[in-house]
Amino acid sequence: MDTDRLHGDLPPQHHFQPPHGVPLEWNVFFIFSLFYLFGHYSAIDATDLQAPLLLAILIVALAVVPVVGNLLPERVSFLPAMRYYAGNWATSIWCFRTGAEEKLEASIVKSSPLVAKQLAKLYGAKTAEIMADKVAAFRAMHAHGRALNGLLPRAIPNEAEYTVREGEVVAGPLIGWNFGEGHLHNEQLLEAVQRRCQFQEGDVRVVILEGQPIQTQKQWYRIVDAKGGPIEEGYVRVEDMLSRQPWPEPGDKFPVYPTTQHTDTAPR
């Protein structure tokens, strides 16, 4: 299809829509710092640094932490590990059985209502759900989003009985910040939610996918129930994600390699 024709068919507001999930001031700052540090101060070399403490701090921040964070992404936030352009990072999806999300809304003091509730005030409940699902579409454009969709049937028996939310969308109202950091909406947040909401078995299940270590072509996952705890652990292969489109093909089953099944509720 001709690209110009495709863009010409879009409504006008689509041409001016800001990009999703990106701090635009970050890009402005980095462009400015590029010219400021390597243009205006280009005469200064690293060998001119005379303060041993500052040198040690820079080595740790710019070398040690990124190396460890890329070798062990499950141990280090993707922000200090500088993985923002690595193509994958820790993510999660939260699955709420019908009625569970309302219990979450009522039982926890939050910085704001849940995202779907906010959107519903502006667009109505049906349109709000469609707009909330756009986050899943955005995630599927990344390779790891395809793995999350492939792991979903292993977490819940019937998707029609659940509302599926991106972990970032859950973490934002609950803790007031997320910045794409998947470690902010993993088991730790789920345990805090469970203490306040006391969900029943199967009410809330979370699929957690860690970032890809640089030395292997695998990403490790965990499936956790709010009440019952760990259900399954294993890994998915990066090549299986890259070989698929963002949308599931009819009859396709995403390859999953479980290593541990903890409870009787684990999928067979």
C-alpha positions as CSV (number, residue, x, y, z in Angstrom):
1,M,0.0,0.0,0.0
2,D,1.3,3.5,-0.8
3,T,2.4,5.2,2.3
4,D,1.2,8.7,1.3
5,R,-2.2,7.3,0.5
6,L,-2.3,5.6,3.9
7,H,-1.5,8.8,5.7
8,G,-3.9,10.8,3.6
9,D,-6.8,8.6,4.7
10,L,-6.1,9.3,8.4
11,P,-8.2,11.8,10.3
12,P,-6.3,15.2,10.8
13,Q,-5.8,14.6,14.5
14,H,-3.7,11.5,13.8
15,H,-1.1,13.7,12.1
16,F,-0.5,15.7,15.3
17,Q,-0.9,13.0,18.0
18,P,2.2,13.0,20.3
19,P,4.0,9.7,20.6
20,H,2.9,7.3,23.3
21,G,4.9,6.6,26.4
22,V,7.9,8.9,25.7
23,P,9.1,11.9,27.7
24,L,9.6,14.4,25.0
25,E,11.7,16.7,27.2
26,W,14.2,13.8,27.5
27,N,14.9,14.0,23.8
28,V,15.3,17.8,23.9
29,F,17.7,17.5,26.9
30,F,19.9,14.9,25.2
31,I,20.1,16.9,21.9
32,F,21.1,19.9,24.0
33,S,23.6,18.0,26.1
34,L,25.2,16.5,22.9
35,F,26.2,20.0,21.6
36,Y,26.9,21.3,25.1
37,L,29.2,18.6,26.2
38,F,30.8,17.5,23.0
39,G,30.6,20.8,21.2
40,H,31.2,23.7,23.5
41,Y,33.5,21.6,25.8
42,S,35.1,19.4,23.1
43,A,38.6,20.4,24.2
44,I,38.2,18.6,27.5
45,D,39.4,15.0,27.5
46,A,38.6,12.2,30.0
47,T,42.3,12.3,31.0
48,D,41.8,15.8,32.4
49,L,39.7,14.4,35.2
50,Q,41.7,14.7,38.4
51,A,39.2,13.8,41.1
52,P,39.5,10.1,42.0
53,L,36.0,10.0,43.7
54,L,34.3,11.5,40.7
55,L,36.1,9.1,38.4
56,A,35.0,6.1,40.4
57,I,31.4,7.4,40.4
58,L,31.4,7.8,36.6
59,I,32.9,4.3,36.1
60,V,30.3,2.7,38.3
61,A,27.4,4.7,36.8
62,L,28.5,4.6,33.1
63,A,30.2,1.1,33.0
64,V,29.6,-1.2,35.9
65,V,25.8,-0.7,36.3
66,P,25.0,-0.9,32.6
67,V,27.1,-4.0,32.2
68,V,25.5,-5.8,35.2
69,G,22.0,-4.5,34.1
70,N,22.4,-6.1,30.7
71,L,23.8,-9.3,32.0
72,L,21.2,-9.6,34.8
73,P,18.3,-7.4,33.8
74,E,16.1,-9.0,36.5
75,R,18.4,-7.5,39.1
76,V,18.7,-3.9,37.8
77,S,16.2,-1.3,36.7
78,F,16.3,-0.7,33.0
79,L,16.8,3.0,33.6
80,P,20.3,3.0,35.2
81,A,21.1,-0.1,33.1
82,M,20.5,2.2,30.0
83,R,18.3,-0.4,28.3
84,Y,15.8,2.2,27.1
85,Y,16.7,1.5,23.5
86,A,17.5,-2.2,23.9
87,G,14.2,-3.3,22.3
88,N,12.9,-5.1,25.4
89,W,12.7,-4.6,29.2
90,A,10.7,-6.0,32.1
91,T,6.9,-5.9,31.5
92,S,3.7,-7.4,32.8
93,I,0.0,-7.9,32.2
94,W,-2.6,-8.0,34.9
95,C,-5.7,-10.1,34.4
96,F,-8.8,-9.1,36.5
97,R,-11.8,-11.5,36.7
98,T,-15.1,-9.7,36.3
99,G,-15.7,-7.5,39.4
100,A,-12.1,-7.7,40.6
101,E,-11.1,-4.3,39.1
102,E,-14.0,-2.6,40.9
103,K,-12.8,-4.1,44.2
104,L,-9.3,-2.7,43.5
105,E,-10.8,0.7,42.7
106,A,-12.8,0.7,46.0
107,S,-10.2,-0.8,48.4
108,I,-7.0,1.2,47.6
109,V,-6.3,4.9,48.1
110,K,-4.8,5.9,44.8
111,S,-3.2,9.0,43.1
112,S,-6.0,8.9,40.6
113,P,-8.8,6.5,39.5
114,L,-7.9,3.6,37.3
115,V,-7.2,4.6,33.7
116,A,-10.3,3.1,32.3
117,K,-12.4,4.9,34.9
118,Q,-10.8,8.2,33.9
119,L,-11.4,7.6,30.2
120,A,-15.0,6.6,30.8
121,K,-15.8,10.0,32.2
122,L,-14.8,11.6,28.9
123,Y,-15.8,9.0,26.3
124,G,-18.1,6.5,27.9
125,A,-17.4,3.0,29.2
126,K,-17.4,1.2,25.8
127,T,-15.0,3.6,24.1
128,A,-12.9,3.8,27.2
129,E,-12.2,0.0,27.0
130,I,-11.3,0.3,23.3
131,M,-8.8,3.1,24.1
132,A,-7.4,1.2,27.0
133,D,-6.8,-1.8,24.7
134,K,-4.6,0.4,22.5
135,V,-1.9,0.0,25.1
136,A,-1.9,-3.7,24.4
137,A,-1.7,-3.0,20.7
138,F,1.3,-0.6,21.3
139,R,3.0,-3.3,23.4
140,A,2.5,-5.9,20.7
141,M,4.5,-3.7,18.3
142,H,7.5,-4.7,20.5
143,A,8.7,-8.3,20.3
144,H,8.1,-8.9,24.0
145,G,4.4,-7.9,23.6
146,R,3.9,-10.9,21.4
147,A,5.3,-13.1,24.1
148,L,2.9,-11.6,26.7
149,N,0.0,-12.3,24.4
150,G,1.3,-15.9,23.9
151,L,1.5,-16.4,27.7
152,L,-2.0,-15.1,28.4
153,P,-3.8,-18.5,27.8
154,R,-1.4,-20.1,30.4
155,A,-2.5,-17.6,33.0
156,I,-6.3,-17.6,32.7
157,P,-8.6,-20.4,31.6
158,N,-11.1,-18.2,29.7
159,E,-10.1,-14.7,28.5
160,A,-13.8,-13.7,28.1
161,E,-14.1,-13.8,31.9
162,Y,-11.2,-11.4,32.5
163,T,-10.2,-7.8,31.8
164,V,-6.5,-7.6,30.8
165,R,-4.5,-4.5,31.7
166,E,-1.0,-3.5,30.9
167,G,1.1,-3.5,34.1
168,E,2.1,0.2,33.5
169,V,-1.6,1.2,33.4
170,V,-2.1,-0.6,36.8
171,A,1.1,0.8,38.5
172,G,0.4,4.4,37.4
173,P,-2.7,5.1,39.6
174,L,-1.6,2.7,42.4
175,I,1.9,4.1,43.1
176,G,1.7,7.4,41.2
177,W,4.6,6.7,38.8
178,N,5.9,3.9,36.5
179,F,8.1,5.3,33.7
180,G,7.9,2.0,31.9
181,E,9.8,0.2,34.8
182,G,8.3,-3.3,34.8
183,H,9.8,-4.1,38.3
184,L,7.3,-1.6,39.8
185,H,4.4,-3.8,38.9
186,N,5.7,-7.3,39.6
187,E,5.1,-9.6,42.6
188,Q,5.9,-6.9,45.1
189,L,3.0,-4.7,43.9
190,L,0.7,-7.7,43.6
191,E,1.4,-8.7,47.2
192,A,0.7,-5.1,48.4
193,V,-2.6,-5.1,46.5
194,Q,-3.6,-8.5,47.9
195,R,-3.1,-7.4,51.5
196,R,-5.6,-4.6,50.9
197,C,-8.1,-6.3,48.6
198,Q,-8.1,-10.0,49.7
199,F,-8.9,-11.4,46.3
200,Q,-10.0,-15.0,45.9
201,E,-8.1,-17.6,43.9
202,G,-8.2,-16.8,40.3
203,D,-9.5,-13.2,40.7
204,V,-6.2,-11.6,39.7
205,R,-3.4,-13.2,37.8
206,V,-0.2,-11.5,36.6
207,V,2.1,-12.5,33.8
208,I,5.6,-11.1,34.4
209,L,8.2,-11.1,31.6
210,E,11.8,-10.1,32.4
211,G,14.1,-8.3,29.9
212,Q,16.5,-10.3,27.7
213,P,20.0,-10.8,29.1
214,I,22.5,-9.7,26.5
215,Q,24.3,-13.1,26.6
216,T,21.2,-15.3,25.8
217,Q,18.3,-15.3,23.3
218,K,15.7,-16.0,26.0
219,Q,13.4,-14.0,28.2
220,W,12.2,-15.5,31.5
221,Y,8.6,-15.3,32.7
222,R,6.5,-15.9,35.8
223,I,2.8,-16.3,36.2
224,V,1.4,-15.4,39.7
225,D,-2.0,-15.5,41.3
226,A,-2.8,-12.8,43.8
227,K,-3.9,-15.2,46.5
228,G,-2.3,-18.5,45.5
229,G,1.1,-17.2,44.6
230,P,3.4,-18.5,41.9
231,I,1.8,-20.7,39.3
232,E,4.4,-21.2,36.6
233,E,7.9,-20.1,35.6
234,G,9.8,-20.6,32.4
235,Y,11.2,-18.8,29.4
236,V,10.3,-17.8,25.8
237,R,12.7,-17.5,22.9
238,V,13.4,-14.2,21.2
239,E,13.4,-15.8,17.8
240,D,9.8,-16.9,18.3
241,M,8.8,-13.4,19.0
242,L,10.6,-11.9,16.0
243,S,9.1,-14.5,13.6
244,R,5.6,-13.3,14.4
245,Q,3.5,-10.3,13.6
246,P,2.0,-8.2,16.4
247,W,-1.4,-9.9,15.8
248,P,-2.0,-13.6,16.4
249,E,-2.4,-15.7,13.3
250,P,-5.3,-18.2,13.2
251,G,-4.3,-21.6,14.7
252,D,-0.9,-20.3,15.8
253,K,0.3,-21.3,19.3
254,F,3.2,-19.4,20.8
255,P,6.0,-21.7,21.9
256,V,6.5,-21.6,25.7
257,Y,9.1,-23.5,27.7
258,P,8.0,-23.9,31.3
259,T,10.6,-25.0,33.8
260,T,8.5,-25.0,37.1
261,Q,4.8,-25.4,37.8
262,H,4.0,-24.6,41.4
263,T,0.4,-25.3,42.0
264,D,-2.5,-27.5,40.8
265,T,-3.9,-24.4,39.0
266,A,-0.9,-24.3,36.6
267,P,-2.0,-24.9,33.0
268,R,-1.4,-28.3,31.5
